[in-house]
Structure formats: structure tokens, C-alpha cells
């Protein structure tokens, strides 16, 4: 459960092929944070992670496509991309977290049609939504497309995954003094870090024993797409980092983050915009209930009062905070943002203090959080799914390719 900038890229561990594994494929995949949550953690296939070209640096309109590092030249059987459609002649499956294709404000352009046609092409062998939230956005986006049936047949749901230890909860729930809360996220404003700081301030004012750990590089304002842009808006909250019941850490190794998490009673993800919230499943996998906002995919696995605390949020038709897209430079937007912080801080503080007085209920919540993670997000289950999916997709592609008399290109995306 670490911030994107502090997570080292990981190569997928290769397991020894079983005697009944007739097919072992060579698969190209991206590096970076999101992919490792949405792909096998170990595989009988040979998965090679390579950097991809961030085309959005050339132009924001090109965010939806990418090319992989072509060197050394090598033949791959399949590409497993994430969010960005690969420009390759090799068959590919693409997982995505919200909009697919990624093209905001260009939906009526020829380039957007080009990206959609890539998804419709025989080269695309699967379109994997990482949540029902993402699946709904996809179907709504393409609801009027004349070839929706083709897109629908390729669409499937596969939740993110993490390795989950098979262990008992060793946390001492009889001692909640202080109540320990942890927030992890570099996008401090967007992910709700201000709520944690305001909770700490309110706790001091009211004599509540609460300790808040903030693990963040404190990116605010223009660094995100949800934060107020009023000059000096976050100064008040940054001053709260000096409160005696707040511990602030910059980027930490993953092991140290997990150590802090395991000592905590709750983790905080009162986010204004998160398509999924990978930190939430890492918390639950360690028996730590999550305080989260009812937006995007979070309500799919956090049940209020059972395995976490869910705070209501006004959302639009696709489950995003209703004020996304507003003019963030106005005083009115800053007021809305401040009122949301205040409301969520009050509700969260009331919820955790109530649970601190009902230890049996809190212990049951911890068990339920862990059970949800084991049921929905197990890496073992995901490894089996992806190993089988790769083979089925590869075989289906080549059966279709043989019937139509064409073949895949031999290299990574340079062709």
C-alpha cells in the first residue's frame, strides 16, 4: 500500500511449468504501478515488463495509445496492456480502470474512432474491466456504437489482486488508546488527506485520543484534477501536519508502510476521485477496515458498518463526484471542497469513536474486511485466471487468423 512514485516496478515471477501445461507463451506487459495489481503475480508464462512511451507528454489527446520499448527485438505471442491501447501487430488484451479508449473531450474525432477500431479489430482479444464501475462506463460510452455487440463479447470483468497472507489477526483490539488512523497517497488533496488532518484537529479540541499517520509527498492543487486552484488553499491543512497527534512521513519503502498499516485501526481513503483505490484492498488484506467515499468502485467491496465505513458522496450518472469538471479556480468550488472535508471529518471521527467503544463489533469488522479481500482479490485466483485466459485468447486469435489467412507481426510494437 504505497504511493505510485514509491513503488518499484516488479517483474512477474515465473513458476515452473506443470507437466500438464501444454502451452507456455511469451507475453509483453508494461511496467509501473497499476499493471501489477491487474495481472498475474506469478505465471507459468514468460512475462516481460517493458517501459512504454507516455504519449500524453507529446499531447494530452494521445493519452489513449502507446508504444512499447522495442529493444531488444523479440517475438511475443501476446501483449497485455493497461489503459493505453498498444500500437502493435501482436494480438493484445487490454485491462482498464475507467474510460476505454482514454480520450477526454475528443470523443467525436477521427483519432477516437481510430482507437475504438483498434478495440474492434481482431488483434484485440479481450477488454478487461477492473470493476463493475469501469464496465458500466464502457457500456455507456459505446451504447450507440453500431458494433456494440463485438465490443460486448470482448468485455470481461476481473478485479485487481494482491498476495494475501493466510494468517490470523494478531492485532490487540482490546487496546484502542489512541485510535490509530493511517492515510497513504501522494495526491494528498484528491485522496482525502485533509480529512485525516481535520480529524486530528477535532480530536485535540474534543479530548479524543486519536493518532493520524500521513504517508504522502503532499501533492496538491494543479498536480491533481480535483483540487481547488485558489492560491494558498491548502496552507491551513499543511499547518496541521505540526499537530502533536499527527505523524508525517514522505515516501517510505513498502515494508515500512505495511508495518505502519498493520499497527493501525483504520485506513483513510475519503477520496474525491479514485477509479478503484488499490490502497483499500491492501488495507483489508491486513485486517484494517477502510473509511472510504461512496464513489467509483469502492461501494463494490466496502459495506458500511460490516467491513468498513462508507461516507456518502453526491455523484453523477457514472458514479464520480458530481463536481468533477467544475471551474476549480473559483471561490465557490473551494467552498464546496471545504464543506466536504468538514462533513467527512465529522462523520469519520464519530464513526471511529463509536467503534472504539464497541470492541466486539470492531473485531468483527476486521475479520469481515480480511474475508472480503481473500474472496475478491486473491492473487492465487488471479494467477490461475490469467494463465488460462492468455492461452484461450492466443488460441482463439490464431484459429481466427488461420481462417482469414493473416498472421501477427513478429516484434514488440516497432512495426
Secondary structure, 3 states (H helix, E strand, C coil): CCCHHHCCCCCCEECCCCCCCCCCCEEEEECCHHHHHCCCCEECCEEEEECECCHHHCCHHHCCEECECCCCCCCCCEEEEECCEECCCCCEEEEECCCCCCCCCCCCCHHHHHHHHHHHCCCEEEEEECCHHHHHHHHHHCCCCCCHHHHHHHEEECCCCECCCCCCCCCCCCCCCCEEEEEECCECCCCCHHHHHHHHHHHHHHCCCEEEEEECCCECHHHCCCCCCCCCCCHHHHHHHHCCCEEEECCCCHHHHHHHHHCCCEEEECCCCCCCCHHHHHHHCCCCEEEEECCCCHHHCCCECCCEEEECCCECCCCCECCCCCCCCCHHHHHHHHHHHHHHHHHHHHHHHHHHCCHHHHHHHHHHHHHHHHHHCEHHHHHHHHHHHHHHHHHHHHHHHHHHCCCCCCCCCCC
